[in-house]
Amino acid sequence: MSATSDKTPRVVNPRFKYEVADRPGGQNLKVCFGCGVCTAGCPVAEIDTAYSPRRIIRLVLLGMEEEVLSSELIWLCTTCFTCYARCPQDVKFTDVMGVLRELAVERGYVDPSFPARLRHMDELVQTLRRDAVRRMAADRRRAVPVAVDELKELVREVADA
């Protein structure tokens, strides 16, 4: 979602927010009042200042369909559900992100295989995380300090994946 120059007209779809809200997961989109709690608690927003759940919702509400669906930012949500749990309006941003991703695929903004590849990568990371926790728990029961080298190896495995 890059800044557009004043000379480039933005394409607006006034029906976009209704299209999102009509899908399962998008029902509460229109009750967002922009408080920013979703962004304030978001771990991705802490790492990448370009990522802002509040801004994504705002762009959807304004009808900026192409800008939202063509953005790589909609794929950065880690579905940690922090925003989901903290939103005072129960917008369920994580579910809204799912709707936006579906629309991006349906409307040809991304290759249809991308979501499956993303899910596979996420499953791999979850498996590696579970393995790391199991190793640490086993080491703890044996009163063995967690080996830094083992953790570095796990990080390398994730990076290689």
N, C-alpha and C positions, 0 to 999 in steps of 0.2 A: 504494500500500500504506500506507494511513493507519492510525494507531493506532486500535484499537477500544476503546471504553469497557468497563469491567468489567461493565456491565449488558447489553451486547449480546453474545449468545452467538455464537461463531464456528462456522461450518459446516465440518466436517471430513469429507473423503473419504479414508478409510484406503487405498483402492485407487489414489489419484491417482498416487503415485510409481511404481506398477507400470504404470499406463497410459502414463505418460511414458517409462519405461524400455523398454517393449515396442515403441516406435516407433523407426524408424531415426534415429539421432542421440542418442537418450536412453539407450542401453544402459549407459553408465558412470555414470549419475546416482547410483546408490545407493552407490558407493564413496567419495563425497565425505566427508571427515572434518572439514570446516569450518576448514581452516587459514587461509583468507583471502587466499591468494596471488592469486586471481582478482580480488579487489577492490583489493588493494594496487597492482596493475599496470594497472588499468583507467583509460583516459583519460576515460571518461564519469563514473566515480566521482570523479575529480579535480575535475570541473566541477560535478557535481550530487551533493551529499552524500546525497540520498535514494536514489540508485542504488547498489545493492550486489549484485553477482553472488552473493556468499556468502549473503546474506539470501534472495535469490530461490530458490536451491537449498534452503536450509533450509526455507522455506515449502512448497516442493514435497514435500520429504521428510516434513513434518508433515501433509500432506494438505490444505493450505489452497488448494484448487482455485479457488474463486471469487475469493479475494483476489489470487491470482497472475494468473489469466486476465483479470480485469477491470481490472488495473492498466496504466496507460500506461507503466510502467517497462519492461515486456518489449519495448516498441518502441524503446527508447533505445539498445540495443546496436548499435554501429556495425560489428560483425563484423570487428574489426581482428585478431582471433585472438591477442591478447596473453595472455589468460587460457588459451586453448587450448594455447599453447606452454609456459606456465609451470606449469601444474597438475601437482603431483607424483603425483596419482592418475589422470591422463589422463581427467578427467571430460568434456572437450570441451564446455565451457560454451556456446560459440558454436552448436554443433549442438543442444544442449538448448534454447537460446533459439528456434531454428527450430521445434522441436517445440511449444514453448509457444505460439508465434504461430499455428501451424496449428490447435492445439486451441482457441485463443481465437476464431478465425474459425469453425471447425466448430461450436462450441457457442454461437455467437451473441453473443459479447462485443464484437465489432467488426464493422463493415460489411465484407462480403466484398470490396469494391473497394479497401479500405484498403491491403492489402499490395502490390497492383499500383501504386497511386499512390506508395507509399513507394519501391518499386523504381525507378520512373520518376524520382523526385526524386534518388535515389542515383546513377543513371546520368548525370543532368544534372550533378551535382556532380563526378563522376569525369571527365566530358568537360571541364568547366571547369578542373579541376585539371591534366589533361593539356595543355590549351591554354596554361595559365600556365607550366608547366614548359618547353614548347616555346618560348614567347616568351622566357623567361629564358635558355634555352640558346642561342638565336639571338643575343640581345643580348650574351651572354658571348663568343660566337665573334667578334662584331664589336667587342668591347671597349667596349660601351656599357653604362653602369650601368643597372640595372633601374629603370624609372620607377615611382615611388611612385604616381603617378596611375593608371598601368595596373593596378597591383595593387588599388587602391581600386575601380576600375571592375569588375574581376573579382569582388570581394566584393559590390558592388552587384548584379551579374548573378545571383550565387547567392542573395542576399536576395530579389530579385524573383521568382526561380523558386519 
